[in-house]
Amino acid sequence: MKVKATHLRANIFKILDHVAESGETEEIMRKGSMLKITPDTRARKLGALPRRKCIVGDPEKLVHHDWSSAWRP
């Protein structure tokens, strides 16, 4: 959707909410230049990490392990 800068100024929060919710780009005309407001669609750094199994064995044994012999308050 193309809007003028005055419309953007009057409706900035509505326009930003629309971009965030819809994922669509808003185009703003300002002094003969076209500006764009776009959502950030880059993948997050943690999402790019490979997933690996870290527990070898039965995870239930960790939950129900008796730690009382090792506990020294």
N, CA, C and O atoms as a Tinker XYZ file with bonds, in Angstrom:
   292  protein
     1  N      0.835000   -1.167000    0.000000    73     2
     2  CA     0.000000    0.000000    0.000000    64     1     3
     3  C      0.890000    1.244000    0.000000    63     2     4     5
     4  O      1.825000    1.326000    0.797000    81     3
     5  N      0.627000    2.179000   -0.848000    73     3     6
     6  CA     1.401000    3.414000   -0.918000    64     5     7
     7  C      0.645000    4.524000   -0.196000    63     6     8     9
     8  O     -0.541000    4.743000   -0.443000    81     7
     9  N      1.338000    5.219000    0.692000    73     7    10
    10  CA     0.737000    6.333000    1.415000    64     9    11
    11  C      1.690000    7.518000    1.379000    63    10    12    13
    12  O      2.882000    7.361000    1.115000    81    11
    13  N      1.160000    8.694000    1.643000    73    11    14
    14  CA     1.987000    9.893000    1.756000    64    13    15
    15  C      2.474000   10.025000    3.190000    63    14    16    17
    16  O      1.898000    9.441000    4.108000    81    15
    17  N      3.534000   10.793000    3.374000    73    15    18
    18  CA     4.133000   10.960000    4.692000    64    17    19
    19  C      3.146000   11.552000    5.694000    63    18    20    21
    20  O      3.185000   11.199000    6.872000    81    19
    21  N      2.260000   12.446000    5.249000    73    19    22
    22  CA     1.280000   13.025000    6.168000    64    21    23
    23  C      0.311000   11.964000    6.687000    63    22    24    25
    24  O     -0.100000   12.010000    7.846000    81    23
    25  N     -0.055000   11.003000    5.827000    73    23    26
    26  CA    -0.919000    9.901000    6.268000    64    25    27
    27  C     -0.163000    9.014000    7.253000    63    26    28    29
    28  O     -0.737000    8.545000    8.236000    81    27
    29  N      1.110000    8.787000    6.994000    73    27    30
    30  CA     1.934000    8.000000    7.909000    64    29    31
    31  C      1.995000    8.676000    9.279000    63    30    32    33
    32  O      1.837000    8.021000   10.309000    81    31
    33  N      2.226000    9.988000    9.283000    73    31    34
    34  CA     2.325000   10.725000   10.537000    64    33    35
    35  C      1.035000   10.611000   11.353000    63    34    36    37
    36  O      1.076000   10.456000   12.573000    81    35
    37  N     -0.091000   10.687000   10.679000    73    35    38
    38  CA    -1.379000   10.636000   11.375000    64    37    39
    39  C     -1.750000    9.236000   11.839000    63    38    40    41
    40  O     -2.532000    9.080000   12.777000    81    39
    41  N     -1.189000    8.204000   11.185000    73    39    42
    42  CA    -1.597000    6.820000   11.461000    64    41    43
    43  C     -0.408000    5.898000   11.711000    63    42    44    45
    44  O     -0.470000    4.713000   11.384000    81    43
    45  N      0.664000    6.418000   12.281000    73    43    46
    46  CA     1.904000    5.645000   12.400000    64    45    47
    47  C      1.709000    4.317000   13.133000    63    46    48    49
    48  O      2.232000    3.292000   12.695000    81    47
    49  N      0.974000    4.320000   14.229000    73    47    50
    50  CA     0.838000    3.078000   15.002000    64    49    51
    51  C     -0.048000    2.061000   14.283000    63    50    52    53
    52  O      0.220000    0.862000   14.347000    81    51
    53  N     -1.067000    2.507000   13.623000    73    51    54
    54  CA    -1.919000    1.598000   12.843000    64    53    55
    55  C     -1.122000    0.977000   11.705000    63    54    56    57
    56  O     -1.230000   -0.221000   11.443000    81    55
    57  N     -0.318000    1.803000   11.025000    73    55    58
    58  CA     0.480000    1.302000    9.906000    64    57    59
    59  C      1.534000    0.320000   10.400000    63    58    60    61
    60  O      1.733000   -0.728000    9.785000    81    59
    61  N      2.207000    0.638000   11.490000    73    59    62
    62  CA     3.209000   -0.282000   12.041000    64    61    63
    63  C      2.580000   -1.592000   12.501000    63    62    64    65
    64  O      3.149000   -2.661000   12.280000    81    63
    65  N      1.421000   -1.522000   13.131000    73    63    66
    66  CA     0.720000   -2.744000   13.545000    64    65    67
    67  C      0.343000   -3.582000   12.332000    63    66    68    69
    68  O      0.455000   -4.807000   12.366000    81    67
    69  N     -0.105000   -2.933000   11.259000    73    67    70
    70  CA    -0.482000   -3.652000   10.041000    64    69    71
    71  C      0.727000   -4.379000    9.442000    63    70    72    73
    72  O      0.620000   -5.535000    9.034000    81    71
    73  N      1.872000   -3.697000    9.392000    73    71    74
    74  CA     3.094000   -4.327000    8.859000    64    73    75
    75  C      3.492000   -5.516000    9.720000    63    74    76    77
    76  O      3.839000   -6.575000    9.197000    81    75
    77  N      3.443000   -5.346000   11.039000    73    75    78
    78  CA     3.855000   -6.416000   11.947000    64    77    79
    79  C      2.928000   -7.622000   11.858000    63    78    80    81
    80  O      3.393000   -8.761000   11.878000    81    79
    81  N      1.619000   -7.382000   11.760000    73    79    82
    82  CA     0.657000   -8.482000   11.759000    64    81    83
    83  C      0.533000   -9.166000   10.406000    63    82    84    85
    84  O      0.402000  -10.388000   10.340000    81    83
    85  N      0.574000   -8.389000    9.324000    73    83    86
    86  CA     0.341000   -8.955000    7.994000    64    85    87
    87  C      1.618000   -9.411000    7.307000    63    86    88    89
    88  O      1.582000  -10.288000    6.444000    81    87
    89  N      2.748000   -8.819000    7.686000    73    87    90
    90  CA     3.997000   -9.136000    7.006000    64    89    91
    91  C      4.151000   -8.398000    5.691000    63    90    92    93
    92  O      5.123000   -8.617000    4.968000    81    91
    93  N      3.201000   -7.524000    5.369000    73    91    94
    94  CA     3.241000   -6.770000    4.116000    64    93    95
    95  C      4.116000   -5.530000    4.280000    63    94    96    97
    96  O      4.271000   -5.006000    5.383000    81    95
    97  N      4.680000   -5.073000    3.172000    73    95    98
    98  CA     5.486000   -3.865000    3.144000    64    97    99
    99  C      4.602000   -2.655000    2.881000    63    98   100   101
   100  O      3.708000   -2.697000    2.035000    81    99
   101  N      4.859000   -1.582000    3.612000    73    99   102
   102  CA     4.172000   -0.312000    3.373000    64   101   103
   103  C      5.144000    0.616000    2.663000    63   102   104   105
   104  O      6.307000    0.715000    3.053000    81   103
   105  N      4.678000    1.293000    1.627000    73   103   106
   106  CA     5.499000    2.235000    0.884000    64   105   107
   107  C      5.034000    3.647000    1.194000    63   106   108   109
   108  O      3.841000    3.948000    1.153000    81   107
   109  N      5.998000    4.513000    1.507000    73   107   110
   110  CA     5.696000    5.887000    1.864000    64   109   111
   111  C      6.396000    6.808000    0.877000    63   110   112   113
   112  O      7.595000    6.666000    0.638000    81   111
   113  N      5.649000    7.758000    0.297000    73   111   114
   114  CA     6.220000    8.735000   -0.615000    64   113   115
   115  C      6.616000    9.969000    0.200000    63   114   116   117
   116  O      5.779000   10.567000    0.876000    81   115
   117  N      7.889000   10.340000    0.132000    73   115   118
   118  CA     8.392000   11.493000    0.889000    64   117   119
   119  C      9.353000   12.286000    0.013000    63   118   120   121
   120  O     10.434000   11.800000   -0.319000    81   119
   121  N      8.966000   13.501000   -0.362000    73   119   122
   122  CA     9.791000   14.413000   -1.168000    64   121   123
   123  C     10.303000   13.740000   -2.433000    63   122   124   125
   124  O     11.473000   13.879000   -2.789000    81   123
   125  N      9.439000   13.023000   -3.098000    73   123   126
   126  CA     9.797000   12.376000   -4.359000    64   125   127
   127  C     10.524000   11.053000   -4.224000    63   126   128   129
   128  O     10.870000   10.438000   -5.233000    81   127
   129  N     10.760000   10.607000   -3.016000    73   127   130
   130  CA    11.454000    9.330000   -2.796000    64   129   131
   131  C     10.470000    8.320000   -2.216000    63   130   132   133
   132  O      9.586000    8.671000   -1.436000    81   131
   133  N     10.639000    7.075000   -2.609000    73   131   134
   134  CA     9.821000    5.993000   -2.085000    64   133   135
   135  C     10.572000    5.330000   -0.937000    63   134   136   137
   136  O     11.684000    4.835000   -1.122000    81   135
   137  N      9.977000    5.320000    0.227000    73   135   138
   138  CA    10.537000    4.671000    1.410000    64   137   139
   139  C      9.683000    3.467000    1.736000    63   138   140   141
   140  O      8.496000    3.435000    1.413000    81   139
   141  N     10.278000    2.477000    2.374000    73   139   142
   142  CA     9.537000    1.261000    2.689000    64   141   143
   143  C      9.673000    0.903000    4.160000    63   142   144   145
   144  O     10.743000    1.025000    4.756000    81   143
   145  N      8.569000    0.462000    4.723000    73   143   146
   146  CA     8.563000   -0.122000    6.065000    64   145   147
   147  C      8.275000   -1.600000    5.862000    63   146   148   149
   148  O      7.204000   -1.976000    5.387000    81   147
   149  N      9.237000   -2.431000    6.223000    73   147   150
   150  CA     9.091000   -3.873000    6.018000    64   149   151
   151  C      9.345000   -4.604000    7.331000    63   150   152   153
   152  O     10.140000   -4.145000    8.151000    81   151
   153  N      8.683000   -5.727000    7.537000    73   151   154
   154  CA     8.949000   -6.516000    8.745000    64   153   155
   155  C     10.297000   -7.223000    8.612000    63   154   156   157
   156  O     10.735000   -7.540000    7.505000    81   155
   157  N     10.936000   -7.462000    9.724000    73   155   158
   158  CA    12.205000   -8.182000    9.745000    64   157   159
   159  C     11.912000   -9.669000    9.638000    63   158   160   161
   160  O     11.357000  -10.267000   10.560000    81   159
   161  N     12.282000  -10.260000    8.523000    73   159   162
   162  CA    11.998000  -11.682000    8.303000    64   161   163
   163  C     13.253000  -12.536000    8.367000    63   162   164   165
   164  O     13.228000  -13.709000    7.994000    81   163
   165  N     14.356000  -11.954000    8.839000    73   163   166
   166  CA    15.584000  -12.737000    8.949000    64   165   167
   167  C     15.428000  -13.820000   10.016000    63   166   168   169
   168  O     14.729000  -13.638000   11.014000    81   167
   169  N     16.077000  -14.918000    9.787000    73   167   170
   170  CA    16.044000  -16.007000   10.772000    64   169   171
   171  C     16.838000  -15.582000   11.999000    63   170   172   173
   172  O     17.868000  -14.918000   11.881000    81   171
   173  N     16.380000  -15.947000   13.121000    73   171   174
   174  CA    17.077000  -15.645000   14.363000    64   173   175
   175  C     18.306000  -16.537000   14.493000    63   174   176   177
   176  O     18.312000  -17.665000   13.998000    81   175
   177  N     19.344000  -16.036000   15.156000    73   175   178
   178  CA    20.594000  -16.776000   15.275000    64   177   179
   179  C     20.402000  -18.118000   15.977000    63   178   180   181
   180  O     20.968000  -19.126000   15.554000    81   179
   181  N     19.614000  -18.136000   17.037000    73   179   182
   182  CA    19.420000  -19.394000   17.759000    64   181   183
   183  C     18.639000  -20.401000   16.929000    63   182   184   185
   184  O     18.830000  -21.607000   17.083000    81   183
   185  N     17.763000  -19.926000   16.053000    73   183   186
   186  CA    17.000000  -20.824000   15.205000    64   185   187
   187  C     17.859000  -21.533000   14.166000    63   186   188   189
   188  O     17.469000  -22.579000   13.645000    81   187
   189  N     19.020000  -20.972000   13.863000    73   187   190
   190  CA    19.903000  -21.566000   12.857000    64   189   191
   191  C     20.832000  -22.630000   13.447000    63   190   192   193
   192  O     21.498000  -23.353000   12.705000    81   191
   193  N     20.878000  -22.727000   14.764000    73   191   194
   194  CA    21.758000  -23.717000   15.386000    64   193   195
   195  C     21.233000  -25.131000   15.153000    63   194   196   197
   196  O     20.024000  -25.359000   15.193000    81   195
   197  N     22.140000  -26.082000   14.910000    73   195   198
   198  CA    21.677000  -27.467000   14.753000    64   197   199
   199  C     21.189000  -28.020000   16.090000    63   198   200   201
   200  O     21.741000  -27.707000   17.145000    81   199
   201  N     20.174000  -28.825000   16.028000    73   199   202
   202  CA    19.620000  -29.439000   17.236000    64   201   203
   203  C     20.215000  -30.841000   17.379000    63   202   204   205
   204  O     20.258000  -31.622000   16.428000    81   203
   205  N     20.666000  -31.126000   18.581000    73   203   206
   206  CA    21.260000  -32.431000   18.842000    64   205   207
   207  C     20.689000  -32.989000   20.137000    63   206   208   209
   208  O     20.283000  -32.244000   21.029000    81   207
   209  N     20.669000  -34.289000   20.219000    73   207   210
   210  CA    20.291000  -34.922000   21.483000    64   209   211
   211  C     21.473000  -34.796000   22.427000    63   210   212   213
   212  O     22.592000  -35.173000   22.079000    81   211
   213  N     21.236000  -34.273000   23.607000    73   211   214
   214  CA    22.314000  -34.057000   24.564000    64   213   215
   215  C     22.338000  -35.103000   25.672000    63   214   216   217
   216  O     23.368000  -35.313000   26.313000    81   215
   217  N     21.229000  -35.742000   25.890000    73   215   218
   218  CA    21.146000  -36.734000   26.951000    64   217   219
   219  C     21.287000  -38.116000   26.321000    63   218   220   221
   220  O     20.510000  -38.504000   25.448000    81   219
   221  N     22.292000  -38.842000   26.784000    73   219   222
   222  CA    22.476000  -40.205000   26.320000    64   221   223
   223  C     21.904000  -41.111000   27.392000    63   222   224   225
   224  O     22.411000  -41.142000   28.513000    81   223
   225  N     20.872000  -41.836000   27.068000    73   223   226
   226  CA    20.228000  -42.692000   28.042000    64   225   227
   227  C     18.805000  -42.244000   28.327000    63   226   228   229
   228  O     18.193000  -41.519000   27.543000    81   227
   229  N     18.306000  -42.678000   29.434000    73   227   230
   230  CA    16.928000  -42.407000   29.813000    64   229   231
   231  C     16.851000  -41.105000   30.617000    63   230   232   233
   232  O     17.400000  -41.046000   31.717000    81   231
   233  N     16.184000  -40.055000   30.103000    73   231   234
   234  CA    16.102000  -38.799000   30.845000    64   233   235
   235  C     15.329000  -38.926000   32.148000    63   234   236   237
   236  O     15.529000  -38.119000   33.055000    81   235
   237  N     14.462000  -39.908000   32.266000    73   235   238
   238  CA    13.707000  -40.105000   33.508000    64   237   239
   239  C     14.632000  -40.448000   34.669000    63   238   240   241
   240  O     14.328000  -40.132000   35.820000    81   239
   241  N     15.756000  -41.089000   34.376000    73   239   242
   242  CA    16.702000  -41.427000   35.444000    64   241   243
   243  C     17.316000  -40.171000   36.048000    63   242   244   245
   244  O     17.662000  -40.163000   37.230000    81   243
   245  N     17.457000  -39.119000   35.264000    73   243   246
   246  CA    17.973000  -37.860000   35.804000    64   245   247
   247  C     16.972000  -37.201000   36.735000    63   246   248   249
   248  O     17.340000  -36.631000   37.763000    81   247
   249  N     15.714000  -37.285000   36.365000    73   247   250
   250  CA    14.667000  -36.644000   37.152000    64   249   251
   251  C     14.485000  -37.360000   38.482000    63   250   252   253
   252  O     14.290000  -36.716000   39.513000    81   251
   253  N     14.546000  -38.650000   38.467000    73   251   254
   254  CA    14.261000  -39.442000   39.656000    64   253   255
   255  C     15.530000  -40.003000   40.311000    63   254   256   257
   256  O     15.463000  -40.993000   41.039000    81   255
   257  N     16.664000  -39.386000   40.058000    73   255   258
   258  CA    17.922000  -39.836000   40.644000    64   257   259
   259  C     17.997000  -39.379000   42.101000    63   258   260   261
   260  O     17.580000  -38.268000   42.427000    81   259
   261  N     18.524000  -40.227000   42.969000    73   259   262
   262  CA    18.688000  -39.894000   44.378000    64   261   263
   263  C     20.026000  -39.182000   44.560000    63   262   264   265
   264  O     21.081000  -39.814000   44.512000    81   263
   265  N     19.982000  -37.878000   44.767000    73   263   266
   266  CA    21.187000  -37.059000   44.922000    64   265   267
   267  C     21.567000  -36.886000   46.386000    63   266   268   269
   268  O     22.527000  -36.172000   46.675000    81   267
   269  N     20.860000  -37.502000   47.313000    73   267   270
   270  CA    21.102000  -37.249000   48.738000    64   269   271
   271  C     22.498000  -37.636000   49.186000    63   270   272   273
   272  O     23.034000  -37.013000   50.103000    81   271
   273  N     23.100000  -38.633000   48.580000    73   271   274
   274  CA    24.466000  -39.026000   48.996000    64   273   275
   275  C     25.505000  -38.001000   48.552000    63   274   276   277
   276  O     26.554000  -37.888000   49.186000    81   275
   277  N     25.245000  -37.250000   47.482000    73   275   278
   278  CA    26.192000  -36.263000   46.986000    64   277   279
   279  C     25.936000  -34.871000   47.537000    63   278   280   281
   280  O     26.779000  -33.988000   47.386000    81   279
   281  N     24.782000  -34.655000   48.176000    73   279   282
   282  CA    24.416000  -33.322000   48.657000    64   281   283
   283  C     25.142000  -33.006000   49.958000    63   282   284   285
   284  O     25.028000  -33.737000   50.942000    81   283
   285  N     25.887000  -31.912000   49.949000    73   283   286
   286  CA    26.605000  -31.451000   51.133000    64   285   287
   287  C     26.251000  -29.991000   51.370000    63   286   288   289
   288  O     26.890000  -29.110000   50.796000    81   287
   289  N     25.247000  -29.710000   52.200000    73   287   290
   290  CA    24.846000  -28.313000   52.428000    64   289   291
   291  C     25.874000  -27.505000   53.193000    63   290   292
   292  O     25.661000  -26.320000   53.450000    81   291
